[in-house]
Amino acid sequence: MVITVITTLMLMAAYFLILYGGVAFIQDKRFFGSAHKDILKVIPDRKERFKGAHVIGWFIIIFAFLMYPAAFILGGWDGVRNGFGFLQFFIRFIIMLYGMETFDIVFFDWVLLCNSNFFPRYYPEVKDIVGRHMFGYNKWTHVIHYIVYIPVCALIAWICTMF
């Protein structure tokens, strides 16, 4: 159970670092693909905030992307080492991915987007757009993720049982 919690926290941290690297340092609209259309309209194309900002942002994002396979490798390795069966692997991976998606809903959508000054700090243009009224604008994306994670976790669990 401890490894499941650690790997879930790794996924959450990686998810946040990708957002942070893109929003705070790189500031490229490509990182806002899931943003609300009203936000996309007002976000300007920005140059580097300070010398080296893009390098820092890309370093953060690359590190974060490496955390994803690391979390799954750690979860899989620990399960193989402890003789997990398919169901145990499946439960571990579904907890990891559902935990990450729930983190997205609660922390990104509710806290950062609706109840904090996170986005307006880096993009003052969105100050009058973001707020509690935006919560749930992407609910169908989350529903799709929750559904897609089931066969993905089944596949990963099946692969892990082969070792």
ChimeraX attribute file (.defattr): number of C-alpha atoms within 10 A of each C-alpha:
attribute: neighborCount
match mode: 1-to-1
recipient: residues
	/A:1	7
	/A:2	7
	/A:3	15
	/A:4	22
	/A:5	15
	/A:6	15
	/A:7	26
	/A:8	26
	/A:9	17
	/A:10	20
	/A:11	26
	/A:12	23
	/A:13	17
	/A:14	23
	/A:15	21
	/A:16	19
	/A:17	19
	/A:18	20
	/A:19	19
	/A:20	18
	/A:21	23
	/A:22	22
	/A:23	20
	/A:24	20
	/A:25	21
	/A:26	23
	/A:27	24
	/A:28	17
	/A:29	15
	/A:30	9
	/A:31	14
	/A:32	16
	/A:33	9
	/A:34	10
	/A:35	13
	/A:36	14
	/A:37	10
	/A:38	11
	/A:39	18
	/A:40	14
	/A:41	10
	/A:42	13
	/A:43	16
	/A:44	13
	/A:45	9
	/A:46	11
	/A:47	11
	/A:48	14
	/A:49	13
	/A:50	8
	/A:51	8
	/A:52	11
	/A:53	17
	/A:54	20
	/A:55	14
	/A:56	15
	/A:57	22
	/A:58	16
	/A:59	13
	/A:60	19
	/A:61	22
	/A:62	14
	/A:63	14
	/A:64	23
	/A:65	16
	/A:66	11
	/A:67	19
	/A:68	18
	/A:69	12
	/A:70	15
	/A:71	22
	/A:72	20
	/A:73	14
	/A:74	15
	/A:75	23
	/A:76	23
	/A:77	15
	/A:78	15
	/A:79	22
	/A:80	16
	/A:81	10
	/A:82	9
	/A:83	13
	/A:84	18
	/A:85	15
	/A:86	19
	/A:87	13
	/A:88	14
	/A:89	26
	/A:90	22
	/A:91	15
	/A:92	24
	/A:93	26
	/A:94	22
	/A:95	17
	/A:96	26
	/A:97	21
	/A:98	18
	/A:99	18
	/A:100	21
	/A:101	21
	/A:102	16
	/A:103	20
	/A:104	18
	/A:105	19
	/A:106	14
	/A:107	16
	/A:108	20
	/A:109	20
	/A:110	18
	/A:111	17
	/A:112	18
	/A:113	23
	/A:114	20
	/A:115	15
	/A:116	15
	/A:117	17
	/A:118	18
	/A:119	19
	/A:120	16
	/A:121	13
	/A:122	14
	/A:123	18
	/A:124	13
	/A:125	16
	/A:126	19
	/A:127	14
	/A:128	9
	/A:129	16
	/A:130	21
	/A:131	18
	/A:132	14
	/A:133	10
	/A:134	14
	/A:135	18
	/A:136	14
	/A:137	11
	/A:138	14
	/A:139	11
	/A:140	10
	/A:141	12
	/A:142	16
	/A:143	11
	/A:144	10
	/A:145	14
	/A:146	15
	/A:147	12
	/A:148	11
	/A:149	17
	/A:150	16
	/A:151	12
	/A:152	15
	/A:153	20
	/A:154	18
	/A:155	14
	/A:156	16
	/A:157	24
	/A:158	16
	/A:159	13
	/A:160	20
	/A:161	18
	/A:162	9
	/A:163	11
